[in-house]
């Protein structure tokens, strides 16, 4: 295997801090942690960052309804996110938030660069104004009637048909806070020259047809074909990152700019802490660098067009995205998840029912990499029992339990089957290639194929007969199986960190490293334990999955 260290940057999407993480977040963000664990196991230089997106009108609106400050709402959910990611076994180098002083300072500095580089300009436009509140209104502060279906709508989306709207398309508009009809007044805003980057963005898409996921290529191309337009860079809010331009003290930098710049603000913070020059690390001249951006389908345009355009506007010579690891949607019981309909399961709820390894495996093995996936509690249980218990746990535990029972846990050195050695080396190499391409599902399938081979080998050798008739053959079989168990502990580590650690503890193996695990000498089993317990589907209490009531319970803890 290639021993040269690589530079790896992994950016996990920043979840919006106005509700708990749900299964869609888990499916979309899990590949980032798996990639980080894989590359760390290879000994590469990894910077893996993310954070909570804490600004914007949905948070200010929720704060207004609850009679608290936006910071209180954002802080609550940010802290919940940190707990949830920890409970899932995520290992960010830093999980930050857009409220941090470091992020705010960095974004203001980069915004100034965009202004200096000529990519920000001023423009006056008509905007909804409330005379009674004496303020310009953001989209979410407007209520009215959808011009498409006649349903109730905010200034940016219809609550009935779900269509995205421009505030100019909304009829009978009034201020959500006081109910007064809005009037149109001239207001000045700053705009980002996104249209200047059309050709370079098209080139970026063309150059990454083998490294971006198919849905990312399709969505990015569609976004460009629809016709790029310059985007407002400022927002009429008092909650967010201040605009470092005179005359804009009453506005804030639009979250679409400042949130994605979080990859850089936190990445630089991590690099400085570990003694890495971030500008050199992220340079497009660094041929040793691979960059991964991991997120859901909704975020594709921000990562394939807007974020690259921002990078180019800074003229820092930073590398553009190499790998776009963009998930499709997760449906719940064959229905689209909806917070308002109550058809939504939070990650916290799942963690009360399942071990984190179970969830990590399920969304790795069945994740929405290419198409939307359907999630159900029954399917999670069945997948756990079939693969983690029936295949992985079965192979590990029947080997070690037999040795523990017959030989007091003593594993004698034997001869490892050469065919198994060859298969192990090939599997390790193939699994690694899948990981590096962001194909987590294929990597997981390959791991399970290797475990299937292990079970087949055990059955074909019949050690329960060998132990009576040919002890040398038994020792060779047992030692070959121990070799496979040791290598399985490395293969599964990025996806199943808890299971990997259990195996390594039982056999006193070295810490996880992404390489073929050689074994030598005798081994002594210690603290033998069941790797994964079977879940009794009949005992699962599905009535506890009332998402709204559960989320309120969590909030009140």
N, C-alpha and C positions, 0 to 999 in steps of 0.2 A: 504494500500500500504506500501511496505517496506521503512522505513524512514532512514535506515542506509546509510550514505554517501559512495559513491563509488569513486575510483580514475579512471579517464578516460583520456586516451591519444589518440588524434586524429591527424593523420598526413595526410594532403592533398597533393597530388602530386605537384611537383614543375614545373610549366609550363616553357617551353623553351623561353627565351626572345629574339626571332628574328622575331616575328610576333604577330599580335593581337590575343586575345582569340577568339576562334570560338565556335560554338554550341556543338562540341564534348567535349571541355573543360568544358563547363557549365554542361552538362549531367553527366560527370564523377566526377566533383568536388563538385557539389551541395550536395550530401549526407553527406559530411563532416560537412558542416555548419548546416544542419538539425539535425544531431546527436549532435553537440555541443549545439545548442539551446535546444534540448530536455533534455539533461543531466543537463544543467545549470538550466532549469526549475525545475528539481528534487532537486536542491541544491547540486549536486555532485561536486567533485573537478575535474575540466576540464582543460586540457591543449590542446589547438587546434592550430596547427602551420602549416605554409607552407612558401613558398617564391619563388622567381624567379631563375631559373637555368640560370646563366649568362655566363658560360664558354663553351669552346668547339669550334670545327672548323667551324660549320655553321655560328656562329657569326663572327668569324675572317674573313671568306670568304665574308660575306655580308659587313663587314666594309671595306675590301679591294676594293670591287666593288664600294662602295659609297664614297670612299676616306676619311673615318672618322676612328676614333679609335674604337676598339671593345667595350671599356667602354661606348662610346657615344651611340652605338646601344643598348647595354644591359640596360643602364640607361633609355633610352627613353621608351623601352617596359616594363621595370619594373614599371616605373611610370604610364604607361597606365594600367597595370594589377591592380595596387593599386586602381586607379579610378574606373575601371570596377567592381572589387569585392565590393567596397564600394557602387556603384550604384545598385548592385544586393542584397545588404543587408547582405553580408557575414560579420561575426564577428570573425575573427581570434584573438587569444590572441596576436599573433604577426605574421605579414607577412613580411618576411625578404628577403634577396637575398644572393646568393653565393659570392657576391662581398664584403659583410660586413667584417669588421675586426674581429668581434667575430667568424664568421664562419671559416674564414681562419685560425685563431689561433687554434680553436678547431680541425679542420681537420688535421692540421699539428701534433698536440699532439696525436691524435688517430692513425695517420699513423705511428708515432714512436712506439706506443704500438704494432701495428701489426708486425713491424720489430722486436721488442724485443721479441715478443711471437713466432717468427719463422714462420710467415705466409707470409712474403714477401721475395723474393729471386731475385737475379740478373741473367739475361739470355741474351746472345748475339744472335742476329738474323739478317738476311738479310732484309734490308729496302730500299725503293726507295729513291734515292738521286738525286738532281739536281746540276750538276757541275756549271752551270751558276749562279744560285742563291746561291750556296755554302751552301746548307742546306738539311737535311732530310725532306721528305714530309709526311704530314699526309694523310689519305685516301681522305679527301675532297679537298686536293690540287693536286690530280692526276686526269687526264682525259685520257680516252682511249676507247677501244671497248669491249663490253660485250661478254664474251666467250660463253654465253648461246644463245643469239639471234642476236648478231652482231650489236646491237644498241649502241648509245653513252652512256658512263658510267663514273661515278666518281670511285674513288678507293674503294667504299664500296657499291654502289648501281647503278643498271642500270636505266637510265632515261626513257627507252622504255618499257621493260618488268617488271620493278619494283623489280626484284630479288635482294636480298642481296648478296653481293660478298665480298670475301677476295681480297685484292689488288693483290695477286699472281694470281688470276683468270682473271684479266683484261689484255687485249692484247693491243699492240701498245701504251704503256703508255708514257705520257709526262706531264711536269709541267704545271699546269693550268695558272700560272702567266706569264711565259716567253715562253712557247711552246717547250722547249727543251726536248728531250727524256730523260727518267730517266735511271739511272744505279743502280745496286744493290750493297749496301755496308753493312758491318757489323756495327751494332749499338747495344748499350746495353740498356736494359730496365729492370724495376723491375716488377715482376709478383706476383699475389696473388694466394695462394694455395687453390683455390676453391674446387679442387678434395678432399681435406682432410675432407670436410664436407658432402660428399655424404650420408653416413648412417644417420647422424643426420638430414639432410634435408628431407630424406625419412620418418623418424620418425615424423618430424614436419607435413608433409602432412597427414600422417596417423592419427595423433592426432587431426586434424582440419577439418575432413570431414563434420562436421555439422555447422561449423562457417565460413569457407571460401566459397565464391560464387563458383558455379559449374564451371564456366569458369576458375577461378583461380586454382582450383584443377586440371583440365584437362591440362592447359598450364604448370603448375609447374611440373606435372608428365611427360609430354612430354619433357620438358627441361632436366629433369634428365635422362630419358630413352634414349635420343639422345647421352648421354655421356658427363658428365661435363668435362671441360678443364680448366686449370689454365688460368687466364685472365691477360692481361697486366695492370699494375697499374699506369704506367706513359705514357705520351703522348709527342710527339715532338712538343711542342707549347711554346709560350712565354706569353700566356694569360690564366691565371688560378691560382690555388693554388700551390705555390712552393713546390718542393719535399724536405723534410727536411733530405736529405741524401747526404753526400759529393759525388761530381762527377756527380750530376744530376741537376746542376744549369741551364742547357739549356732545361730542361723538366718541365712538370707540372703534377700534380696528375690527373689521368684520371677522367673525369666527372662522370662515373658510380659509382666510389667510393665516391667522395666528395659530389655529389648532394644528395644521399640518407642519408649521414651522417648529412645533414641539419636538419633532424627531431630531431636529438640529440643536435646539436649545438644550435638551436633555442629553443627547449624544455627546455634545461638546463637554457638558458637565461631567459625564462619566469618563470621557477620555482624559480630561485634565486630572481627575482623581487617580487614575491608574498610570499617569505619566505618558500618555500618547498624544502626539500632535494631531488634533482633530482635522485640521485643514489638509495635512498630508495623508492622513488615513482615508478621508472621504474624497480625495482628489481623483478626477477622471484619469489622471496619469498613473494612478496606483493600479497596475495590472494584476495585482495580487488580491484586489478587493472584489467581493460580491455583495450586492445589496438586495435585501428582501423586504417587501412591504406586504403585511398580512392583514386582511380585512374582509368585510362582507361585501356583497354585491352592490349595496346602496352607495358604498364609498368608492367605487371604481373610478368615476370621472375625476374625483378629487386627487387620486393617486396616479392616474395615467395621463392627465392633461394639466390640471391646475398646479399640483405640486411640482412637476417637472418645469413648468413655465416659471414658477416662483424661483426655483433653483437657478435657472438660467438668468433670471432678472437680477440676481445678486452678484453675478459675475465672479463667484468664488471658485469657479472651475470644479464644482462638486460633481461627483458621479451621479448620473441619472439612474432611475430604478432598473436593475437587472432582472429581478424576478418579482412579478406581481402575483401574489398568492391570494387570490380573491375567491371566496366561497359563494355558492348560490344560497338559496333560502332554506330555512328549516320550517316545515309545516308540522303542526301538532295534531295528531289523529286525523290526518288528511285534510286539515283546515289551516288556512293562513292564520298565524298567530296575531292576536289583537289584544292589547291591554284593555281597551274599552269593552270588548266582548267578553273579557274574562278568560279567553282561550289562550293562556300563556302560562308557562312554567318558568319560574326563576331558577337560577343555578343554586341558590341557597336551599330551595325546596328539594331539589334533586340530591344535594349533599346531605340532607337529613335522611334520605332513603338509601343512598348508595355510597360506596367507597369512591374516592377520587379516581383510583385506577380504573374502576368500572366505567366511569363517565369518559375518562380519557381514551380508553380502548374503544368504546362504542362510537364516539365521534371521530376517531381516527379510522376505524374500520368501515363505517357507514357514512362518513361525512359528505357534505354537499360540495364536492370538489368540481363536478361537472354539471350535475343536475340538482334540482331541489330534492331534499330528502324528507321523508316522513319520520317523525319521532313519536314513539309511544312508550309508556312505562312497561307494557308487556314486552315490547321488542327489546328494551334495555335488559330486562330480566332474562329473556331467552338467549340473548347474545352473550351475556355474562356466563350463564350456566353452560352453554354449548362450547364456548371458546376458552374462557379463562378457567373454568372449572373442568370441563370435559376434555380439553386438549392440553393446555399448559399445566394446570394444576395436577391433572391426572398423571402426566409424564414425570413431573418433578416428584410428586408425593409417593407414587407407587414405587419408584426407584429407591428413594431415601427411606421410606417406611420399611421396605423389605430388608434393607441393610441394617437399619436400626433394630429391627426385630431379631434377625438371624445372627448378626455379627456385632451387636452393641454399637452400631454406628461407625465401625471401622471399615474404610474403603481401601483395599489393597491395590497397589500399583499393578497395572496390567498393560497390555498392548492395545493401543487405540486403532480401530479399524481405519485403514488408509482411505477407503471410499468415503467414510464419514468425514475424515479430515478434508478431503477435496471438496465435498459438498458444503462443508462449513465455510471454507474460504470463498467459494463461489457465492454463497448466500450472503455473507458479510459484505462482499463487494457490490452485489446487486442491490441490497437494501440501502447501502450508503449512496449509491447513484440515485435511487428513488428519492431519498431524503433531500439530496442536494438539488434536485429538480423541483422540490416542493410537492412531490407526489406522495403524500402521507398515506393515502389509502393503499397504493401499490406496495409501499414499504411494509405496511401492516400485513397485507395479504402474503407477501413473501416471508415474513416472520412466521406466520401461521403455517405456511407450507413447510418450513423447516421443522417446526414443532410436530407437524403431521409426519414428516420423515422420521423424527425421533421416536414417536409412538410406534410407527411401523417397524422400525429397527428393533425396538424392545420386544414387540410381539413375535417377530420372526426368529429372534434368538432364544426365546423361551427360557429366561434365566431361572425361573422357578423349577425347571427340569434340570438345567445345567448344574445347579447347585448340588444336586443329588448325584449326577452322573459324571461331571467333568468340572472340577473346581477351577482349573486354569481357564477354561472357556468362560466360566461364570465371571471370574475376575476380569477377563478381557471385556466382556459385555458390560459389566458394571462400570469399568473404567472408561469405556467409550461413552456410556450414557452420562457419566460424571463430566466428561469433556463437553458433551452437548449441553448439559445443564449450565456449565460455566459459561459457555458461549451464548446461550439463550439469555443469561443474566445481563450480558452486554447488549445484545440485540434489542431487548425490550426496554432498556433503561430510558431512552428518550420518551417513550410512550407510557410505560408502566414503571415509574421510578420506585414506588413502594414495593412492588413485586420483585424488582431487581435487587433491592437492598435486602429483602428477606432471604433470597437465594444466597446472596453473597455472605450474609451472616451465618446461615446454616452450614455452609461449607468453608467458612473463613477464607473467602476469596479476596483478591485485591479489589480496590475501589474501581468503579466503572471506568472503562477506557474503550473508545471505539477502535477495537482491533481484535484479531483472533486471539482468544484466551487459551494459552498453552497451560497444561497442568503437568505436574511432576511429583513423584513420591506418593506416599500414603495420605489419606484424608480422614478426618474425624468429624462426623456430623455433630453439630451442637444446636441445642434448642430447637429440635425438630417441631415444625408447626405447619398447619394446613396453609397452603399458599393463598387460596381463595375459597371461601365457604359458598356452598350452593344456596341460592336464594329461593325460598318457598313462595312461589307466585300466589298461592292461595292466601298467604298471610299478608300480602301487600294491601295496605289501606288506601285505595284510590280516592276515597272521599276526602282525604286530607289534602288533595291537590286543588283546593279552591284558591286560585292564585291571589285574588284580591284580599281575602281574609288573611292568608299566610303572610303576604307582604306587609300588611298592617301590623301583624304580630311582630315581625322582624323590626319594623320601624319603631315600635314601642319598647323594645328591649332596652 
